[in-house]
Amino acid sequence: MHAIDNTPSNDSRDKQMPKMSMKLVLRDAGIGIALLLLIAFFSLSTQHFLNPNNISNILTQITINLILAIGMTFVILIGGIDLSVGSILALCAVVGGTVLTIPDLAVWQAVCLATLAAMATGVVCGLFNGWISAFWGLPSFIVTLGMLNIARGAALQVTDARTIYSFPQTFNDFGSKMVFGVPVVFLIALALVALAWFVLSKTVFGRLLYGIGNNEEAVRLAGHSLMIYKVAAFTIAGALVGIASIIYMARLNIASPIIGIGFELNAIAAVIIGGTSLSGGRGTVIGTLLGACIIGVLANGLILFGLSDFMRQMITGVVIILAVIIDKYRERITAG
C-alpha cells in the first residue's frame, strides 16, 4: 500500500506538488539567468551579436534542435534515451521529400501528404523503439543505437545515397518566412513547447511519465500499464522528429540521407542543460527550451569570436559536462 501512495493521485503527493513546483520554477529561473548572462557577455564582447539579422539566425538555428529536444524530454523523463533521432530525421526527410516531389500534385496537397508521411515514418520508428525496449525490458540505449543504423541505412537505400531537391517554391519560401522579425519556424517550435508543457504539467498522462521516472514500480502497482506510457513517450519523440524533418527541408530546400549526424547529441545536451535528470522523473520542457537557447547562443557567440569548429565542439562538451555535474549536485540537495 505504501508504494501505491506514491502515485500522482495520492493526497500526500498532491500536498507536495506546490513545493516541487517551486523547485522546478527556481531551477528554470537559474537556467534563465545563465542564458541572460551568456547573452550579456556576447553582447558586450562581440560587435554584431545583437544585430536583428543575427538574432533571427540564432532563432532559426535553434528551431530544429529545440523540436528534437522536446521529444527527447519525454523519453528522458521516463528514464530512457534516444540515440536514433538524427538518423530518423534523415529517413523522415527523404520520405517526405520523395512525396513532396511527386508530379501533378497541387502544392498544398504535396505539403500535407509529405508532412503526414514524414510524421508517420517518425511514429513507426518511435513505436519500434518504445515497444522493443519496453516489451523485452531492454535498455533504450541499445535499442535506439540499433535504430540509428537501421534508419540511416534505410534513408541511404531509399534514395540510393542521393539528395532530393527541386521542392515547390512556396514550400521553400515558408522556411524563411518571418513574422515581426521572428522566423515562423521558431514560432512553430514555441507552439510545440507550449503543447508539451500542457501535456506534461496539466494531464494525468504527463504526471504518470514523471511517476515512471521517479518510481516505476509504484506506477505499476497503481494499476497503470508501464508499456503503454513508455511506448507513447518514444512515439511522441518520433512524431516530433517527423515535424522537424519538414522544417529542415523547408529551411535548406533539400532532403539528404546524410543529414542529422550528431543531432541526437545536441538534443540530449539541450535537455540536460535545461535541468532534466538523466535518471528520469525530474525536469521541464521550459528548461529544455532554455537549454536549447543556451546551446544556440553559445554556438553563435563562439562563431562571432572566430573560433574554429574544433574549439567550439570542445567548449560545448565542457558545458555539457558541467551541466551534468550541476545536475548531480541538485539531486543531492533535493535528496537532503
N, C-alpha and C positions, 0 to 999 in steps of 0.2 A: 504493500500500500504506500509506503514512503516513496517508492520510485514513481508511482502514478502522481503523487503530489507535486512532482517536478514538471508536470505538463503545463503548457501555456494556459489552460483553463483553470488552473488551481488558484484559489483565493490568495494564498500566501505569495504566490508568484506575482499576481496582479498588484499586490501591495508593494512589491519590489520594483515594479515597472517604472514609476517616476524616478527612482534613484538610478536605475540602469539607464533610462533615457537621458538623464542629466549627465551621466558619464559619457554617453555617446556624443551629446552636444558639445561637451568640453573637449573631447578628443577631436571632433571635426573642427572646432574653433582653433585648436592648436595647429592643425594641419593648414587651416586657412591663414593663420598668422604667418606660418612658414612660407606659404605661397606669396603673401603680400611682401614679406621681407625679400624674397627672391626677385620679385618684380621691381621693388625699390632699388635693389643692388644693381640689376642690369640697366635700369633706367638712368642711374647716376654714372655708371661706368661705361656705357656704350652710347653712341650718338643717335642711332636710328631705332632703338628698341620700342619707343612709344609712338613711332610713326604709324598712322592709321593702316597703311598697307601692310606693315609688319604685324600689327595686331591681328589683322584679318588672316594673314598667313598662318599665324600661330593657331588661331581657332580652327582653321581648315585642317592643319596638320594634326590637331588633337582629335578630330572627329572620329576617324577610323579606330584608333586605339581606345577611345572612350567607349564606343559601342561594343567592341570586343570585351573590354574590361567590365562592362555591365553584366554581360553573360557570365564572365569569369567569377564575378562576385557571387552569383547564385551557386556556382559549383563549389567555390572555396568555403562558403558559409556552411555547407554540409560536410566539410572536411575532405573534399575532393580536390582534384586538379585536372586541368585540361590542356595537354601539350599539343593538341591537334588543330587548334583554331586557325593557325596560319595556313596550314595545308588545306583545311576545309574551305577557307576563304578563297583559295585558288580554284578549288573544284566548283564551288558555287559560282564564281566569276565566269569560268569557262562554260558552265551550263547555261547561266543567264545570258552570256554573250552570244552563245550559239542560237538561243531563242530570239534574241534581240535582232539578229541579222537575217532572220527568215524573210524571204522576199514576199511582196504582195500583202504585207500586214500594215494596217494603219499604225502610226507612231504610238498612239495611246494603247492600242491592243498589244503591240510588241513590248512596250514597257511593262504593262500589267502582267503579261504572261512571263516575261523574263524575271520579274520580281517574285512571282509565285514559284517559278521553277527554282530560283536561287534559294528561296526560303525553304522550299520543300526538300532540297538537297541538304541544306544545313540541318533541318529537323531529322531527316533519316540518319545522318551521321551522329547527331546528338542522341537519338534514340538508341543507336547501336552502342555508343559509349556507355550510356547510363544503364542499359539493360545488361550488357555483358558484365560490367563491374558490380552491379547490384545483385544479379541473379546468382553469379558464381562467387560473390564476395571477393573479387579480385581488386587489387589496388588500382585506382583510376589512373595513376601514373603510368602503369604498364599498358593498360588498355588503350589509353589515348596516345601513347607512344606508337603503338601498332597502327592506330587510325591515322597518325601523322604520315606514315609511309603509304598506307592504303589510299588516302585521299590525294596525296601528291602524285602517286603513280597513276591513279585514275585520271587526274587532270592532264597529265602528260599523254596518256593513252588516248583520251577523247580527242585531243587537239593534234596528236602526232607531234607534240612539243612545239607547236606553232602558236603565235599570238593572234588573237581575234581583234579586229578593229573595224573601222567604217560603220560606226553606230550612227543613228539618226541625229541630225544636228540639234534638234530640240532637246534630245536626251543629253547631249554633250553640254549644251548651254545651261542645263539645270545644275550641273556640277559646279559652275562658277557664279551662280545667281546669288545676289546679295539683297538683304532687307535691312534698310537703315544702317548699312555698313557692316552687317553681321552675315556671314555665309549661311545660306539656307540649310546646307548640310549639317552645320553645327546646331542650328535650331532644332533639326530633327533629332540629333543626339540628345539635346536637352529634354525634348519631349519624352524620349525613351528613358532618360534618368528619372523624370517625374513619374512615369508609369511604373518603373521598377521600384521607386521609393514607396509608392502607394501599395504595391503588391507585398513588399517585404515588411512594411510597418503597420499596415491597416487591414490585413487579411489574415484569416486563420492559416491559409497556406504558407504565408510568409513567416508566421510565428513558428510553425512546425519545422520549417527549414532551419531556423535558429535552434529549435529544440533538438533536431537531429545532430547538429554540430556540437551542441552542449552535452547532451546525454541521449544517445541513440537508443539505449535500452529502455529508458523511461518513456520515450515516444512509442516504442513497440508495445510495452506493457499497457499503455493507454488505449490500445486497440487500433492504432494507425499503421498503415502499410508503409514500411520504410522504402520498399522498392518503388512504389508509385511516386513518392516525393523525390527520390534520388534520380529516377529516370526523367521526371519533369524538369529538374534543375539542369540536367545536361541538354535536354531538348530545348529549353528556353535559350541556353547558350548557343545551340546550333542555329536556331531561328535568327538570333541577333547577328550571327556570322553571315547569314544569307543577306540580311539588310545591309550590313557593312560592305559586302561584295558589290552590291548595286551602286552604292555611293562611291566606292572605289573606282568602278568603271566610269561613272559619270564625271569624276574628277580627272582621271588620266586618259579617258577615251580609249582604253584598251582592256582586254581580258587575257591575261597571260597565265600559263600553268606554273610559272616560277615566282609569282607574286606571293607575298605573305611570309617569306622566310624570316624567322625570328620574331614575328608579330606576337606569338604567344608569350614570349618573354616580356615584351613591353606591356602586354595586358596584365600579366601576373604582377609585374612591378608596380603598375598603377594601383592595383587592388591592395597590395601590401603596404605601399607608401601611404595609401589612403586609410590605413588603420585596421583593415580586416585581418583577423588572425589566421595564419596558415593551418592551425588546428581546427578551425571552424567555429561557428556559434557566436562570433562577435565581429561586428563591422557594419558599415552603412554604405549605401550606394552614393550618398552625398560625399562621403570620404573618398570613394573611388573617383568621382568627378574631380575632386581637388587633387588627388594623386595623379590623374591623367594630365591635369593642368600643370602640375609641378614638372612632370617629365617633359611636356611640350615647351614650357617656358625655359627650362634648363637647356634643352637641346638648341632652341633658337638663340638663347643668350650666348652659349658657347660658340655657335657659328659666327655670331657677330664679333666675338673675341678673336676669331680667326684660328681657332684650334682645329687640329686635324680630326678626321673620323676616329682614329685610334685613341686619341686623348679623350674625345667625347664619350666613347664607349667605356673607357676606364673610369671616368668621373661618374658616369651614370651607374656603373657597377658598384662604386663606393657608396653612392647614395642609397642604392637598394640594400646593401649590407647594413648600413646604418639604420635604415627603416626597420629591418628585421630585428636588430639588436634593441631598438627602442620598443618594438612590439613585445619582446620578451620581458623588458622591464615593466611595461604596462601590465602584463599578465601577473607578474609577481606582486605589483602594487594592488591589483584587483583581488588577488587571492588573499592578500594580507588584510 
